[in-house]
Amino acid sequence: MKMHFLKMLIGGCFLLLIGSNKGYAQYFPNTSENQNQGSLKINASPSVDSLLSLHKSMNDKYPSIPGCRIEIFFDSGNNSKKKAKEVYDKFLKDYPEQTAYISFFAPNYRVRVGDFRSKLEAENFLRKIKKEYPGAWIASDKINYPSMGEKKIKEENKTEQENY
């Protein structure tokens, strides 16, 4: 609910600023000074900079978006932390292009994989791994923003206790 309100607020402010400001771009190709290069002059309100700063701070404060992950392991018990780490390591060895996350919610350890923006993306990947992980299922989760071509492998540790 808060995220929806923030998106609407930022979108409304952005539309208000665009509608109230005029931008001018000028290029004079006939002058000798500008034969090899163009020029661009942007006249913008200072509130555009403050809106961009607000957008950046919101992204820092809420570094995730709604999406899906595939849960491939869920267990509690004496060796569940060790088993979760083994499943995590095996998955990353087999699928290095994907991300994987270990999390702990007392008394359970779980391993979730991927940062899928849609359920369709998650279903396509689930079909690939279903033979190796027959108990895998798609879970709605907060996901990281998509990477811009960089390979990122992260381990989350949402624990109440450091050592179980």
C-alpha positions as CSV (number, residue, x, y, z in Angstrom):
1,M,0.0,0.0,0.0
2,K,2.8,2.4,0.9
3,M,4.7,1.6,-2.3
4,H,1.6,2.1,-4.4
5,F,1.1,5.5,-2.8
6,L,4.8,6.5,-3.3
7,K,4.6,5.5,-6.9
8,M,1.5,7.5,-7.5
9,L,3.0,10.5,-5.6
10,I,6.2,10.4,-7.6
11,G,4.4,9.9,-10.9
12,G,2.0,12.7,-10.2
13,C,4.9,15.1,-9.3
14,F,6.8,14.0,-12.4
15,L,3.7,14.7,-14.6
16,L,3.1,18.0,-12.9
17,L,6.7,19.1,-13.5
18,I,6.7,18.0,-17.1
19,G,3.5,19.8,-17.8
20,S,4.5,23.0,-16.2
21,N,8.1,23.3,-17.7
22,K,9.2,24.1,-21.2
23,G,12.4,22.6,-22.5
24,Y,14.2,24.1,-25.5
25,A,16.9,22.4,-27.6
26,Q,18.7,24.5,-30.2
27,Y,21.1,23.5,-32.9
28,F,22.5,25.8,-35.5
29,P,24.0,23.6,-38.2
30,N,25.0,26.5,-40.5
31,T,27.4,28.2,-38.2
32,S,31.1,27.3,-38.5
33,E,31.3,26.8,-34.7
34,N,28.7,24.0,-34.7
35,Q,29.6,22.1,-37.9
36,N,31.1,19.2,-36.0
37,Q,29.1,19.3,-32.8
38,G,25.7,20.1,-31.6
39,S,24.5,21.9,-28.5
40,L,21.7,21.4,-26.2
41,K,20.4,23.8,-23.6
42,I,18.0,22.5,-21.0
43,N,15.9,24.9,-19.0
44,A,14.5,23.0,-16.0
45,S,13.0,23.9,-12.7
46,P,15.2,23.2,-9.6
47,S,12.3,21.0,-8.4
48,V,13.3,18.4,-11.0
49,D,16.6,17.9,-9.2
50,S,14.8,17.6,-5.9
51,L,12.4,15.1,-7.4
52,L,15.3,13.0,-8.7
53,S,17.0,13.1,-5.3
54,L,13.7,11.9,-3.7
55,H,13.6,9.1,-6.3
56,K,17.2,8.0,-5.5
57,S,16.6,8.1,-1.8
58,M,13.4,6.0,-2.1
59,N,15.4,3.4,-4.2
60,D,18.0,3.3,-1.4
61,K,15.4,3.0,1.3
62,Y,13.4,0.3,-0.6
63,P,16.0,-1.7,-2.6
64,S,13.6,-4.3,-3.7
65,I,10.5,-4.8,-5.9
66,P,7.7,-7.3,-5.9
67,G,8.4,-10.4,-7.8
68,C,8.9,-14.2,-7.6
69,R,11.6,-16.6,-6.5
70,I,11.7,-20.4,-6.6
71,E,12.1,-22.2,-3.3
72,I,14.2,-25.3,-3.7
73,F,14.8,-26.2,-0.1
74,F,13.0,-25.8,3.2
75,D,14.0,-27.7,6.4
76,S,14.3,-27.5,10.2
77,G,16.3,-29.6,12.5
78,N,19.8,-30.3,13.7
79,N,21.5,-30.3,10.3
80,S,19.2,-27.9,8.4
81,K,21.8,-25.1,8.2
82,K,24.4,-27.5,6.7
83,K,21.9,-29.0,4.3
84,A,20.8,-25.5,3.2
85,K,24.4,-24.5,2.5
86,E,25.0,-27.7,0.5
87,V,21.9,-27.1,-1.6
88,Y,22.9,-23.5,-2.1
89,D,26.4,-24.4,-3.2
90,K,25.2,-27.2,-5.6
91,F,22.7,-24.9,-7.2
92,L,25.2,-22.1,-7.8
93,K,27.6,-24.6,-9.3
94,D,24.9,-25.9,-11.7
95,Y,23.4,-22.5,-12.5
96,P,26.1,-19.8,-12.0
97,E,24.0,-17.3,-14.0
98,Q,21.3,-17.3,-11.3
99,T,21.2,-15.8,-7.9
100,A,20.5,-17.8,-4.7
101,Y,19.5,-16.8,-1.2
102,I,19.7,-18.6,2.1
103,S,17.3,-17.3,4.8
104,F,16.5,-18.4,8.3
105,F,13.1,-17.9,10.0
106,A,13.2,-19.7,13.3
107,P,13.3,-22.7,13.2
108,N,13.5,-23.1,9.4
109,Y,16.2,-22.6,6.8
110,R,15.2,-22.1,3.2
111,V,17.0,-21.6,-0.1
112,R,15.3,-19.5,-2.7
113,V,16.7,-18.8,-6.2
114,G,16.2,-16.2,-8.9
115,D,15.0,-12.7,-9.1
116,F,12.0,-13.1,-11.5
117,R,9.9,-10.1,-12.2
118,S,6.9,-12.2,-13.4
119,K,5.5,-15.6,-12.6
120,L,5.9,-16.5,-16.2
121,E,9.7,-16.1,-16.0
122,A,9.7,-18.1,-12.8
123,E,7.7,-20.9,-14.4
124,N,10.1,-21.2,-17.3
125,F,13.0,-21.6,-15.0
126,L,11.1,-24.0,-12.7
127,R,10.6,-26.3,-15.7
128,K,14.4,-26.4,-16.2
129,I,15.2,-27.4,-12.6
130,K,12.1,-29.5,-11.7
131,K,14.0,-32.8,-12.3
132,E,16.8,-31.9,-9.9
133,Y,14.5,-30.2,-7.4
134,P,11.1,-32.0,-7.5
135,G,9.8,-30.2,-4.5
136,A,10.6,-26.7,-5.9
137,W,7.7,-24.2,-6.0
138,I,7.2,-20.5,-7.0
139,A,7.0,-18.1,-4.1
140,S,6.0,-14.4,-4.2
141,D,8.9,-12.4,-2.7
142,K,10.6,-9.1,-2.7
143,I,13.4,-9.3,-5.4
144,N,16.4,-7.2,-6.2
145,Y,16.3,-4.8,-9.0
146,P,17.4,-6.5,-12.3
147,S,21.2,-6.3,-12.8
148,M,22.5,-4.4,-15.8
149,G,24.5,-7.3,-17.2
150,E,26.6,-7.9,-14.1
151,K,26.7,-11.3,-12.5
152,K,25.7,-11.1,-8.9
153,I,25.5,-13.9,-6.4
154,K,24.3,-12.9,-2.9
155,E,23.5,-14.7,0.3
156,E,20.8,-13.3,2.5
157,N,20.9,-14.1,6.2
158,K,17.7,-12.9,7.8
159,T,18.3,-14.3,11.2
160,E,17.1,-13.7,14.6
161,Q,20.2,-15.5,15.9
162,E,23.6,-15.6,14.3
163,N,24.2,-19.3,15.0
164,Y,21.4,-21.8,15.2
